[in-house]
Amino acid sequence: MTDPTSERAELTGTTALVTGATSGLGRATARELAAVGAAVIVHGRDADRGAAVVEEIERAGGSARFLAADLSEPGAALRLAEEAGDVDILVNNAGFSWFGPSADLEPEVLGDLFASNVEAAYLLTARLAPAMAARGSGAVVNVSSMAASVGLAGAAAYSATKAALSALTRSWAAEYSPCGVRVNAVGPGPVYTAGASPDRIAALGRTTLLGRAAQPDEIASTIAFLASPRSRYITGAVVAVDGGRTAI
């Protein structure tokens, strides 16, 4: 872990809540924020996986604790916000994807998609951002997707949830940034994570200008930047981290 006196420890003294942090992009983000000094609250559904992430962070010299919540359940986001307490950085990363013909998506799964991907982020931000505003500082980073801007066959519902996050980012910036809370989003392209089909991700990666998919740490570093003082004049932005895919 970096010496706290170095510029790499720019988030020392802050607390960050990262949802969906027990694997993939969330795990990489939790590690990155801890590496620059934040005390990280690792959220997930699986206590064993959460403990593994906390141990990994602590072994590297960082500070972390785990909170469990199934954000598809009513009220779970509100309980998580209460258990987290005051946070300086909120990363709304939790959620899941579903791909296939629109006619094949069961109504229950559609509801779960919006509950996990949109409603949980809304409730967490609505509970935690006002306290940030009262303190005069804070950062919210939402994880959107290139699917919010690019039409992908079979991704209608997932794309809609990510487009909602992009819209919320702009509205929350207008609401909270005059009080010192910056709200931004990242729009990742295809990323290799444990829950995604490697073949599908590789195929999507070939459609980008860089001709490849990303590793989770390549997205996490941008999230950490948006959470840091280095991005102090950025708010209301959706930053594309997609290998140039939305540029074309």
C-alpha positions as CSV (number, residue, x, y, z in Angstrom):
1,M,0.0,0.0,0.0
2,T,1.2,3.5,-0.8
3,D,2.8,5.7,1.8
4,P,0.0,8.1,3.1
5,T,2.4,11.1,2.6
6,S,2.5,10.5,-1.2
7,E,0.3,12.0,-3.8
8,R,-1.1,8.5,-4.5
9,A,-2.8,8.7,-1.0
10,E,-5.0,11.5,-2.2
11,L,-8.2,9.9,-0.7
12,T,-6.8,9.4,2.8
13,G,-9.4,10.3,5.4
14,T,-12.4,9.5,3.2
15,T,-14.8,6.7,3.2
16,A,-16.0,5.1,0.0
17,L,-19.0,2.7,-0.5
18,V,-18.7,0.6,-3.6
19,T,-21.7,-1.5,-4.4
20,G,-21.3,-4.8,-6.1
21,A,-17.7,-4.9,-5.0
22,T,-17.1,-8.7,-4.4
23,S,-16.1,-9.4,-8.0
24,G,-15.2,-7.9,-11.4
25,L,-15.3,-4.1,-11.9
26,G,-16.6,-3.5,-8.3
27,R,-13.7,-5.5,-6.8
28,A,-11.2,-3.7,-8.9
29,T,-12.7,-0.3,-8.0
30,A,-12.6,-1.2,-4.2
31,R,-9.0,-2.1,-4.5
32,E,-8.1,1.0,-6.5
33,L,-9.8,3.4,-4.0
34,A,-8.2,1.6,-1.1
35,A,-4.8,2.0,-2.8
36,V,-5.2,5.8,-2.9
37,G,-6.2,6.0,0.8
38,A,-9.9,5.6,1.1
39,A,-11.5,3.4,3.8
40,V,-13.7,1.2,1.6
41,I,-17.0,-0.3,2.4
42,V,-17.3,-3.4,0.3
43,H,-20.9,-4.3,-0.6
44,G,-22.1,-7.6,-2.0
45,R,-24.5,-10.5,-1.4
46,D,-21.9,-13.2,-0.6
47,A,-20.2,-12.8,2.8
48,D,-17.4,-15.2,1.9
49,R,-16.5,-13.3,-1.3
50,G,-16.8,-10.0,0.6
51,A,-14.4,-11.3,3.3
52,A,-11.9,-12.2,0.5
53,V,-12.0,-8.7,-0.9
54,V,-11.6,-7.1,2.5
55,E,-8.7,-9.5,3.3
56,E,-7.0,-8.6,-0.1
57,I,-7.3,-4.9,0.6
58,E,-6.0,-5.2,4.2
59,R,-3.2,-7.5,3.1
60,A,-2.0,-4.6,0.8
61,G,-2.2,-2.2,3.7
62,G,-5.6,-0.7,3.1
63,S,-8.7,-0.4,5.2
64,A,-12.0,-2.1,4.4
65,R,-15.2,-3.7,5.8
66,F,-18.0,-5.7,4.3
67,L,-21.7,-5.0,4.3
68,A,-24.2,-7.5,2.8
69,A,-27.4,-6.6,1.0
70,D,-29.5,-8.0,-1.9
71,L,-30.3,-4.8,-3.7
72,S,-33.1,-6.4,-5.7
73,E,-35.1,-6.6,-2.5
74,P,-37.3,-3.7,-1.4
75,G,-35.8,-1.8,1.4
76,A,-32.3,-3.3,1.1
77,A,-30.7,-0.1,-0.3
78,L,-32.2,1.9,2.5
79,R,-30.8,-0.5,5.1
80,L,-27.4,-0.5,3.4
81,A,-27.3,3.3,3.5
82,E,-28.1,3.3,7.2
83,E,-25.5,0.7,8.0
84,A,-22.9,2.5,5.9
85,G,-23.3,5.8,7.7
86,D,-21.6,8.9,6.4
87,V,-19.6,8.3,3.2
88,D,-17.6,10.7,1.1
89,I,-17.6,8.6,-2.1
90,L,-20.5,6.5,-3.4
91,V,-19.8,4.2,-6.4
92,N,-23.1,2.8,-7.8
93,N,-21.8,-0.3,-9.5
94,A,-24.1,-3.1,-8.4
95,G,-26.5,-4.7,-10.9
96,F,-26.7,-7.4,-13.5
97,S,-27.3,-7.8,-17.2
98,W,-29.7,-9.8,-19.3
99,F,-29.3,-10.4,-23.0
100,G,-31.8,-12.0,-25.4
101,P,-34.9,-11.4,-27.4
102,S,-37.2,-8.8,-25.7
103,A,-40.1,-11.2,-25.9
104,D,-38.2,-13.7,-23.8
105,L,-37.6,-11.5,-20.8
106,E,-39.9,-12.5,-18.0
107,P,-41.7,-9.6,-16.2
108,E,-40.1,-10.6,-12.9
109,V,-36.6,-10.4,-14.3
110,L,-37.4,-7.0,-15.9
111,G,-38.4,-5.8,-12.4
112,D,-35.3,-7.1,-10.9
113,L,-33.1,-5.4,-13.5
114,F,-34.6,-2.0,-12.7
115,A,-34.6,-2.7,-9.0
116,S,-30.9,-3.6,-8.9
117,N,-29.5,-1.4,-11.7
118,V,-31.6,1.8,-11.1
119,E,-33.7,1.9,-8.0
120,A,-30.9,0.8,-5.7
121,A,-28.6,3.6,-7.0
122,Y,-31.5,6.1,-6.7
123,L,-32.2,5.2,-3.1
124,L,-28.6,5.1,-2.0
125,T,-27.9,8.4,-3.6
126,A,-31.0,10.0,-2.2
127,R,-30.0,8.9,1.3
128,L,-26.3,9.5,1.2
129,A,-25.8,12.6,-1.1
130,P,-27.7,15.0,1.1
131,A,-25.3,14.4,4.0
132,M,-22.4,15.0,1.6
133,A,-24.0,18.2,0.5
134,A,-24.4,19.3,4.1
135,R,-20.7,18.8,4.6
136,G,-19.9,20.7,1.4
137,S,-18.1,17.9,-0.4
138,G,-18.4,14.4,-1.9
139,A,-18.4,12.4,-5.0
140,V,-20.9,10.0,-6.6
141,V,-19.8,7.8,-9.5
142,N,-22.4,5.8,-11.4
143,V,-21.5,2.9,-13.6
144,S,-23.4,3.3,-16.8
145,S,-22.5,1.5,-20.1
146,M,-21.8,2.1,-23.7
147,A,-25.1,0.2,-24.1
148,A,-26.8,3.4,-22.9
149,S,-25.7,5.1,-26.1
150,V,-25.3,2.3,-28.7
151,G,-28.2,0.1,-29.9
152,L,-27.4,-3.6,-29.2
153,A,-29.8,-6.3,-30.3
154,G,-31.0,-8.2,-27.3
155,A,-30.0,-5.6,-24.8
156,A,-33.1,-3.4,-24.7
157,A,-33.9,-3.7,-21.0
158,Y,-30.3,-3.6,-19.9
159,S,-29.6,-0.6,-22.1
160,A,-32.6,1.2,-20.6
161,T,-31.3,0.7,-17.1
162,K,-28.0,2.1,-18.0
163,A,-29.5,5.1,-19.9
164,A,-31.5,5.8,-16.7
165,L,-28.2,6.0,-14.7
166,S,-26.8,8.4,-17.3
167,A,-29.9,10.6,-17.0
168,L,-29.8,10.4,-13.2
169,T,-26.1,11.5,-13.2
170,R,-27.0,14.8,-15.0
171,S,-30.0,15.5,-12.7
172,W,-28.1,14.7,-9.5
173,A,-25.3,16.9,-10.6
174,A,-27.8,19.8,-11.0
175,E,-29.2,19.0,-7.6
176,Y,-26.1,18.4,-5.5
177,S,-23.1,20.0,-7.2
178,P,-24.0,23.6,-6.1
179,C,-23.4,22.2,-2.6
180,G,-20.0,20.7,-3.5
181,V,-21.0,17.2,-4.4
182,R,-19.7,16.1,-7.8
183,V,-21.8,13.5,-9.7
184,N,-20.4,11.7,-12.7
185,A,-20.7,8.4,-14.5
186,V,-18.4,6.1,-16.5
187,G,-19.7,4.4,-19.6
188,P,-17.6,1.2,-19.9
189,G,-17.4,-0.8,-23.1
190,P,-17.0,-4.5,-23.1
191,V,-15.2,-5.7,-19.9
192,Y,-13.9,-9.1,-19.0
193,T,-15.6,-10.1,-15.8
194,A,-16.4,-13.5,-14.3
195,G,-20.1,-13.1,-14.9
196,A,-19.8,-12.3,-18.6
197,S,-19.4,-14.7,-21.6
198,P,-15.8,-14.4,-22.7
199,D,-16.7,-15.0,-26.3
200,R,-19.4,-12.3,-26.3
201,I,-17.1,-9.8,-24.6
202,A,-14.3,-10.6,-27.1
203,A,-16.7,-10.1,-30.0
204,L,-17.9,-6.8,-28.7
205,G,-14.3,-5.8,-28.1
206,R,-13.5,-6.2,-31.7
207,T,-16.1,-3.6,-32.6
208,T,-14.2,-0.9,-30.6
209,L,-11.6,1.4,-32.2
210,L,-8.9,-0.3,-30.0
211,G,-10.0,-3.7,-31.2
212,R,-10.2,-5.3,-27.8
213,A,-12.2,-5.5,-24.6
214,A,-11.1,-4.0,-21.3
215,Q,-9.8,-5.4,-18.1
216,P,-11.7,-4.3,-14.9
217,D,-8.7,-2.2,-13.6
218,E,-8.8,-0.1,-16.8
219,I,-12.3,1.1,-15.8
220,A,-11.6,1.2,-12.1
221,S,-8.8,3.7,-12.6
222,T,-11.2,6.1,-14.3
223,I,-13.7,5.7,-11.4
224,A,-11.0,6.5,-8.9
225,F,-10.0,9.6,-10.9
226,L,-13.6,10.8,-10.9
227,A,-13.8,10.3,-7.1
228,S,-10.5,12.2,-6.5
229,P,-9.6,15.8,-6.2
230,R,-7.9,15.6,-9.6
231,S,-11.4,15.8,-11.2
232,R,-12.6,18.7,-9.1
233,Y,-14.0,20.6,-12.1
234,I,-15.9,17.7,-13.6
235,T,-19.5,17.1,-12.8
236,G,-22.6,15.9,-14.7
237,A,-20.4,14.0,-17.1
238,V,-20.6,10.5,-18.5
239,V,-17.1,9.5,-19.3
240,A,-16.8,6.9,-22.1
241,V,-14.3,4.2,-21.2
242,D,-15.1,2.1,-24.2
243,G,-12.1,1.9,-26.5
244,G,-13.7,4.5,-28.7
245,R,-16.8,2.5,-29.5
246,T,-19.3,5.3,-28.9
247,A,-17.2,7.7,-31.0
248,I,-18.2,5.8,-34.1
